[in-house]
Amino acid sequence: MWSNLLTALALVFVLEGIMPFVNPDGLRRMFVLGAQLDNATLRFIGLSSMLVGVILLYFVH
């Protein structure tokens, strides 16, 4: 189990590192736009992301 968890965490780091490596200016612009969103919108985006992840995990397993 720990091996799977650490593998997933490693993949998160790899995927999160792609955008700043490939397009750092675009990432900065995205952060600026994200900082201007209200809390309700950010929560909705976070919830949507979690739901997509859970659904994807369900179909994979």
C-alpha contacts under 8 A as a table, 3 or more apart, distances in Angstrom:
res1	aa1	res2	aa2	distance
1	M	4	N	5.24
1	M	5	L	6.31
2	W	5	L	5.02
2	W	6	L	6.05
3	S	6	L	5.23
3	S	7	T	6.05
4	N	7	T	5.00
4	N	8	A	6.15
5	L	8	A	5.15
5	L	9	L	6.18
6	L	9	L	4.95
6	L	10	A	6.03
7	T	10	A	5.09
7	T	11	L	6.25
8	A	11	L	5.10
8	A	12	V	6.28
9	L	12	V	5.04
9	L	13	F	6.42
10	A	13	F	5.16
10	A	14	V	6.33
11	L	14	V	4.99
11	L	15	L	6.06
12	V	15	L	5.18
12	V	16	E	5.91
13	F	16	E	5.12
13	F	17	G	6.03
14	V	17	G	5.21
14	V	18	I	6.54
15	L	18	I	5.44
15	L	19	M	7.83
16	E	19	M	6.57
16	E	20	P	7.88
17	G	20	P	5.78
17	G	21	F	6.24
18	I	21	F	5.25
18	I	22	V	6.01
19	M	22	V	5.24
19	M	23	N	5.62
19	M	24	P	6.77
19	M	27	L	6.63
20	P	23	N	5.48
20	P	24	P	4.44
20	P	27	L	6.16
21	F	24	P	6.26
23	N	26	G	5.38
23	N	27	L	6.37
24	P	27	L	5.05
24	P	28	R	6.33
25	D	28	R	5.13
25	D	29	R	6.37
26	G	29	R	5.11
26	G	30	M	6.13
27	L	30	M	4.99
27	L	31	F	6.22
28	R	31	F	5.12
28	R	32	V	6.28
29	R	32	V	5.10
29	R	33	L	6.25
30	M	33	L	5.14
30	M	34	G	6.01
31	F	34	G	4.89
31	F	35	A	6.04
32	V	35	A	5.17
32	V	36	Q	6.65
33	L	36	Q	5.31
33	L	37	L	6.94
34	G	37	L	5.40
34	G	42	L	7.95
37	L	41	T	6.35
37	L	42	L	6.60
38	D	41	T	5.56
38	D	42	L	6.47
39	N	42	L	5.10
39	N	43	R	6.05
40	A	43	R	5.11
40	A	44	F	6.16
41	T	44	F	5.04
41	T	45	I	6.21
42	L	45	I	5.08
42	L	46	G	6.14
43	R	46	G	5.01
43	R	47	L	6.03
44	F	47	L	5.10
44	F	48	S	5.99
45	I	48	S	5.10
45	I	49	S	6.10
46	G	49	S	5.11
46	G	50	M	6.25
47	L	50	M	5.12
47	L	51	L	6.16
48	S	51	L	5.12
48	S	52	V	6.17
49	S	52	V	5.20
49	S	53	G	6.23
50	M	53	G	5.04
50	M	54	V	6.18
51	L	54	V	5.07
51	L	55	I	6.09
52	V	55	I	5.15
52	V	56	L	6.03
53	G	56	L	5.07
53	G	57	L	6.13
54	V	57	L	5.06
54	V	58	Y	6.17
55	I	58	Y	5.00
55	I	59	F	6.37
56	L	59	F	5.25
56	L	60	V	6.12
57	L	60	V	5.05
57	L	61	H	6.07
58	Y	61	H	5.42
